[in-house]
């Protein structure tokens, strides 16, 4: 039997235990609610992320399609440029005019704005200064257009820089016929500073062929001249790269791009060299000696692609200095003043005085043919001193290097930037404007030195399904445009 005191103690303990467990149920409920809230929050977050990914993917698809549409507009501009040139030439010829008259009908700088002027669609700039009709058309397009995002279209001349692939025989132009030169005892400097013989031109004409060994040597000489000029202009650059040998850099470039070249750098490199033509100028970053500063120096003079021609109407000062290193800085300055017609020349003043007209700087001084450029060198550059033989040596060196001079652009780099909301897709394409012969295109090289792509397949006899993404595009197949490279960056 328990005593009364013992029973009272037990009851007190029971009451205390009951009092301590009163919050257990509330704690369990709160824990369950917190767990459920975390679970619901996780589901909501996952759903939001999936929705964001879905919308981003949709924007990527839209931007991708918009970039492809921008490419078609770029091709249309290049085709329009080609057709307008043909129309002007045909009309001039029908009226009994010459090729010079056709070139004078529309200034080259104006005609080339058809393709070389960057544009953004839809146009978002100030249109208040435009004619009333154009302003109303643009404002109506802005209002009625259901286009999402915007697309930026830029077209550059591929032939305004040297092609790094020009030392490869597959990219060399067809052999040209030029008068042979009999060497004399007094040498003169070649376009790359290498002494070569000069003499009287032989009336007999012999074809000048691409010389791969000479091309490699001239590339090395050109890099030497480039570094020498940079060292003179930039003391910090000279101190930083004084131990870099241009021969070693040439060895790396040739070893990277040419399977037939035995590169010393490739044998020492921890990483294998590509041993194939440059696809893009950015591949220079893979070379052991090239850092960002060297890349910027080389990228201002070199590009990649199928064209081995230099357009003297498009080149900038660094390329001209490398192309004709015998020109002095003052002569290079006068070259651009003449070509771009920044101020009237003495010939302009004489012609205006003979006609009793004021001097004008509206004359088109762009070079119409390669011979016009060679004539300018002969007449205006002291190193050539009016010598036909020196000009012939210059032509020979260029041909052996695999480079031709052109004045009409036929190779273009198209860059498209399509933006939808926060998504951007960048498309880059290399486009060649092939000669319009009226016959199926064949392989080989074009007249301006660019590599001619493979034949274009014949048009299908069955109607093309516009909804089939793999169907051939009859518009492109009927044109003389050829996309040689295309990639999304």
Secondary structure, 3 states (H helix, E strand, C coil): CCCHHHHHHHHHHHHHHHHHCCCHHHHHHHHHHHHHHHHHHHHHHHHHHHHHHHHHHHHHHHHHHHHHHHHHHHHHHHHHHHHHHHHHHHHHHHCCCCHHHHHHHCCHHHHCHHHHCCEEECCCCCCCCCCHHHHHHHHHHHHHCCCCCEEEEEEEEHHHCEEHHHHCHHHCCCCEEEEEECCCCCEEECCCCCEEECCCEEEEEEEECCCHHHHHHHHHHHHHHHHHHHHHHCHHHHHHCCCCCHHHHHHHHHHHHCCCCCCHHHHHCCCCCCCCCCCCHHHHHHCCCCCHHHHHHHHCCEECCCCCEEECCCCCHHHHHHHCCCCCHHHHHHHHHHHCCCCCCHHHHHHHHHHCCCCCCCCCCCCCCHHHHHHHHHHHCCCCCCCHHHHHHHHHHHHHHCCEEECCCCEEEEEEEEEECCEEEEEEEEEEECCCCCCCCCCEECCCCCEECCCCCCCCCCCCCCCCCCCCCHHHHHCCEEEEEEEEC
